[in-house]
């Protein structure tokens, strides 16, 4: 059975409203942790080091997009595939770099496995997550937190509001810098 126009529009508006709510909550939640992260990125760039973005799954897509945005604004950035990093790609990380680790849950195994290795290399860690109580958030020097009450996906399968909020928060960081 085909969806009726009213149903199509109602579903679309609900999705946009849910994502808009996530953006508004994320905006209201900005505070000293965001300011501290901006300062950490400024310090990294001033020292001639780079910003490294990493994530797994949809978070990796957001990380790749943010890498491009930062490079467009003149902030030297690179994307590190979290899985490949654990198999030899950590050579792009250097003492003084800053890594922004994206994970909605903050519990992604590949990201958590990177934490001790990056710390040993002298890389400053920024947790970029929707879960302030996560292992990622607890083990990072700085936190970028987005706030999402629920996803727009009626099947609870696809990240929607969380990816929108993460992207907007990363864009906000880039535009401030």
LINHUQUI-V25633 format. One record per residue. N is the residue number from 1. RES is the residue in one letter. OMEGA is omega as a letter, one per 20 degrees, with the letter a starting at -180 (none if undefined). Layout:
N | RES | OMEGA
N | RES | OMEGA
This chain:
1 | X | a
2 | X | r
3 | X | r
4 | X | a
5 | X | r
6 | X | r
7 | X | r
8 | X | a
9 | X | r
10 | X | r
11 | X | r
12 | X | r
13 | X | r
14 | X | r
15 | X | a
16 | X | r
17 | X | r
18 | X | r
19 | X | r
20 | X | r
21 | X | r
22 | X | r
23 | X | a
24 | X | r
25 | X | r
26 | X | r
27 | X | r
28 | X | a
29 | X | a
30 | X | a
31 | X | a
32 | X | r
33 | X | r
34 | X | r
35 | X | r
36 | X | r
37 | X | r
38 | X | r
39 | X | r
40 | X | r
41 | X | r
42 | X | a
43 | X | r
44 | X | a
45 | X | a
46 | X | r
47 | X | r
48 | X | r
49 | X | a
50 | X | r
51 | X | a
52 | X | r
53 | X | r
54 | X | r
55 | X | r
56 | X | r
57 | X | a
58 | X | r
59 | X | r
60 | X | r
61 | X | r
62 | X | r
63 | X | r
64 | X | r
65 | X | a
66 | X | r
67 | X | r
68 | X | r
69 | X | r
70 | X | r
71 | X | r
72 | X | a
73 | X | r
74 | X | r
75 | X | a
76 | X | a
77 | X | r
78 | X | r
79 | X | r
80 | X | r
81 | X | a
82 | X | r
83 | X | r
84 | X | r
85 | X | a
86 | X | a
87 | X | r
88 | X | a
89 | X | r
90 | X | r
91 | X | r
92 | X | a
93 | X | a
94 | X | r
95 | X | r
96 | X | r
97 | X | r
98 | X | r
99 | X | r
100 | X | a
101 | X | a
102 | X | r
103 | X | a
104 | X | a
105 | X | a
106 | X | a
107 | X | a
108 | X | a
109 | X | a
110 | X | r
111 | X | a
112 | X | r
113 | X | r
114 | X | a
115 | X | a
116 | X | r
117 | X | r
118 | X | r
119 | X | r
120 | X | r
121 | X | a
122 | X | r
123 | X | r
124 | X | a
125 | X | r
126 | X | r
127 | X | r
128 | X | a
129 | X | r
130 | X | a
131 | X | a
132 | X | r
133 | X | a
134 | X | r
135 | X | r
136 | X | a
137 | X | a
138 | X | a
139 | X | a
140 | X | r
141 | X | a
142 | X | a
143 | X | r
144 | X | a
145 | X | r
146 | X | a
147 | X | a
148 | X | r
149 | X | r
150 | X | r
151 | X | r
152 | X | a
153 | X | a
154 | X | r
155 | X | a
156 | X | r
157 | X | a
158 | X | r
159 | X | a
160 | X | a
161 | X | a
162 | X | r
163 | X | r
164 | X | a
165 | X | r
166 | X | r
167 | X | a
168 | X | r
169 | X | r
170 | X | r
171 | X | r
172 | X | r
173 | X | r
174 | X | a
175 | X | r
176 | X | a
177 | X | none
